[in-house]
Amino acid sequence: MNEKVEAAPSPAPAVEPPAPPPIALRPLSYADPLRWLALGWRDFRRAPGIGLFYGFTFMAMGWALMVVFEHAPPYTLGLSGGFLLVGPFMCLGIYRVSQRLEAGVKPDFGDSLMAWDTRTGQLGIFGVVLLVLEMLWARTTLVVFAVSFDGMPDFKGSLLALLAPENITFIVSWAVVGFIFASLIYAVSVVSIPMILDRQTDSITAGLTSMRLVLQQTGVMAWWALLIAVTVGLALLPWFAGLIVVGPVIGHASWHAYRAAVAAE
């Protein structure tokens, strides 16, 4: 007697989970950057001791830049721009202060210093990305020097001598290189660090969200970049002393820029 053998059912195809939706971004207006500065000044006045500590740190960084100029002038132009744009990573403790103030908690100096401890891995990855970009910027600047002056020149005098009209090729090349790297670092980092600190997100998602914000609302974010550049530039004039106040205020304001631009979870 023939027995009928039933075939085993084929396994169901694996269903991939849907990709998470992109993080929502809020629309911004051209008045928002000025409001962020006002909120940054308010946070600075609410925790002045912590802010002044970071402000003096920024001023010390400026003095360190002058030491670099004395001993290795070719690196000065690249590092000076890099210091201004790596600021979001250096302001991590200031972001923590604004985060605590926003939650109605009294800020703690030790907590601000150890803000990186809660997201060490992702912050470390992002820090490496910024470091690589900064090194590429500095190296490209050296190449511009070498090509423009047929080798590395003797920088006994002031860097202002390099901006003379007869050095127009160097001026244009250096400006183009600086703009490219500055725009890239700004786009990647403008809201990334506070975002990593504030929520459980990875560094790649944070960087892409920051770039998406700059690409979607280029006008407002360019206006914010201009405000940062002009304010910090003016703070550099009196022997970097203006950074004592301007540095932490910009840090606090950057936190509010993130909170205004990136929708809450």
C-alpha positions in Angstrom: 0.0 0.0 0.0 1.5 3.3 -1.1 1.7 6.0 1.6 1.5 9.6 0.7 4.4 11.7 2.1 3.6 15.3 2.6 6.4 17.8 1.8 7.7 19.9 4.7 6.5 23.5 4.5 9.2 25.9 3.2 10.4 28.4 5.8 8.8 31.8 5.6 11.1 34.5 4.2 12.8 36.6 6.8 11.2 40.0 7.1 13.6 42.8 7.7 12.5 45.3 10.3 11.7 48.7 8.8 14.3 51.4 9.1 13.7 53.9 11.8 12.3 57.2 10.5 14.8 60.1 10.3 14.9 62.4 13.3 12.5 65.2 12.8 13.8 68.8 12.4 11.9 71.9 13.3 11.6 74.9 11.0 13.7 77.8 12.1 13.5 81.6 11.4 16.3 84.2 11.0 15.3 85.6 14.4 16.1 82.3 16.2 20.0 82.7 16.3 19.6 86.0 18.2 17.2 84.3 20.6 19.8 81.5 21.2 22.4 84.1 22.1 20.0 85.7 24.6 19.3 82.3 26.1 23.0 81.6 26.2 23.6 84.8 28.1 20.8 83.9 30.5 22.4 80.5 31.2 25.8 82.0 31.7 24.4 84.4 34.3 22.7 81.6 36.1 25.9 79.6 36.5 28.7 82.1 36.1 31.4 80.2 38.1 31.3 77.2 35.8 31.1 79.4 32.7 34.1 81.5 33.8 36.2 78.3 34.2 35.5 77.3 30.7 36.0 80.9 29.5 39.5 81.0 31.0 40.2 77.6 29.4 39.3 79.1 26.0 41.6 82.0 26.6 44.4 79.7 27.5 43.8 77.9 24.2 44.3 81.2 22.5 47.6 81.8 24.3 48.6 78.3 23.3 47.9 79.2 19.7 50.3 82.2 20.0 53.0 79.7 21.2 52.4 77.7 18.1 52.8 80.8 16.0 56.2 81.4 17.7 57.5 77.9 17.1 55.6 76.5 14.1 53.9 79.4 12.2 52.7 77.3 9.3 50.3 75.5 11.5 48.7 78.7 12.9 46.2 79.3 10.2 44.9 75.8 10.1 44.7 75.5 13.9 43.1 78.9 14.5 40.2 78.0 12.3 40.0 74.5 13.7 39.9 75.7 17.3 36.8 77.8 16.4 35.0 74.9 14.8 36.0 72.1 17.2 34.3 74.3 19.8 31.2 72.1 20.0 33.2 69.2 21.3 35.2 71.4 23.8 31.9 72.9 25.1 30.6 69.6 26.3 30.6 70.6 29.9 28.7 73.8 29.1 26.1 71.8 27.3 25.6 69.8 30.4 25.1 73.0 32.4 22.3 74.2 30.1 20.8 70.7 30.1 20.6 70.7 33.9 19.2 74.3 34.0 16.6 73.3 31.5 15.5 70.4 33.7 15.3 72.6 36.7 18.4 71.1 38.4 21.2 73.1 39.9 24.3 72.7 37.8 27.3 71.0 39.4 30.9 71.7 38.4 32.1 68.1 38.7 29.1 66.9 36.7 30.0 69.3 33.9 33.6 68.1 33.8 32.4 64.5 33.6 29.7 65.1 31.1 31.5 62.9 28.5 31.4 59.9 30.9 27.8 58.9 30.0 28.4 58.7 26.3 32.2 57.9 26.1 32.1 55.6 23.1 30.0 57.7 20.7 31.7 61.0 21.8 35.1 59.3 21.3 34.2 58.3 17.7 32.9 61.7 16.9 36.0 63.3 18.4 38.2 61.1 16.2 36.3 62.3 13.1 36.8 65.9 14.1 40.5 65.3 14.8 41.0 63.7 11.4 39.3 66.6 9.6 41.4 69.1 11.6 44.6 67.2 10.7 43.6 67.2 7.0 42.9 70.9 7.2 46.3 71.7 8.8 48.1 69.4 6.3 46.3 71.0 3.3 47.2 74.5 4.6 50.9 73.4 4.7 50.6 72.3 1.0 49.1 75.7 0.1 52.0 77.4 1.8 54.6 75.2 0.0 53.0 75.7 -3.4 52.3 79.4 -3.1 55.8 80.3 -1.9 57.8 77.6 -3.7 58.6 75.8 -0.5 58.1 76.7 3.2 59.0 80.3 3.7 60.7 81.8 6.7 58.0 83.2 9.1 60.1 85.5 11.2 57.7 88.3 10.7 54.0 88.6 11.1 51.5 86.4 9.3 49.8 89.6 8.2 52.7 90.0 5.7 51.4 87.0 3.9 48.1 88.8 3.2 49.8 91.5 1.0 48.4 92.0 -2.5 51.4 90.4 -4.2 50.4 87.1 -2.4 46.9 87.0 -3.9 47.4 83.4 -5.1 48.1 82.3 -1.5 45.2 84.4 -0.1 42.6 82.9 -2.6 43.9 79.3 -2.2 44.0 79.5 1.6 40.5 81.1 1.7 39.0 78.3 -0.5 40.6 75.5 1.5 39.5 77.1 4.7 35.9 77.6 3.5 35.6 74.0 2.4 36.9 72.5 5.6 35.1 75.0 7.8 31.8 74.4 6.1 32.3 70.6 6.4 33.2 70.7 10.1 30.4 73.1 10.9 27.8 71.1 9.0 28.8 67.8 10.8 29.1 69.3 14.3 26.7 72.2 14.7 24.2 70.1 16.7 25.9 66.7 16.9 27.6 66.9 20.3 24.6 68.2 22.3 22.5 65.6 20.5 24.8 62.7 21.5 24.8 64.0 25.1 21.0 64.5 25.2 19.7 61.2 23.7 20.7 57.6 23.0 21.9 58.1 19.4 25.0 57.1 17.7 27.6 59.5 16.3 26.8 58.7 12.7 23.1 59.5 13.1 24.0 62.7 15.0 26.4 63.8 12.3 24.0 63.0 9.5 21.2 64.8 11.3 23.4 67.9 11.7 24.3 67.9 8.0 20.6 67.4 7.1 19.8 70.5 9.2 22.4 72.6 7.4 21.3 71.4 4.0 17.6 71.9 4.6 17.8 75.3 6.4 21.0 76.6 4.9 20.1 80.3 5.3 19.4 80.3 9.0 22.3 78.0 9.8 24.7 80.2 7.7 23.4 83.2 9.7 24.1 81.3 12.9 27.6 80.4 11.7 28.3 84.1 10.8 27.2 85.2 14.2 29.5 82.7 15.9 32.4 83.7 13.7 32.0 87.5 14.2 31.4 87.2 17.9 34.3 84.9 18.6 36.5 86.9 16.2 35.8 90.1 18.1 36.5 88.2 21.4 40.0 87.4 20.1 41.1 91.0 19.8 42.0 91.9 23.4 44.5 89.1 23.9 41.8 86.5 23.8 40.3 88.0 27.0 36.8 88.2 25.4 36.6 84.5 25.2 36.2 84.4 29.0 32.6 85.4 28.5 31.9 84.9 24.8 33.1 81.2 24.8 30.7 79.9 27.4 27.8 82.1 26.1 28.3 80.6 22.6 28.4 77.1 24.2 25.1 77.7 26.0 23.6 79.2 22.9 24.6 76.2 20.9 22.7 73.9 23.3 19.5 76.0 22.7 20.2 75.9 18.9 20.1 72.1 19.1 16.9 72.1 21.3 15.2 74.5 18.9 16.2 72.7 15.7 15.9 69.0 16.6 12.5 67.7 17.7 12.3 65.9 21.0 12.2 62.1 21.1 
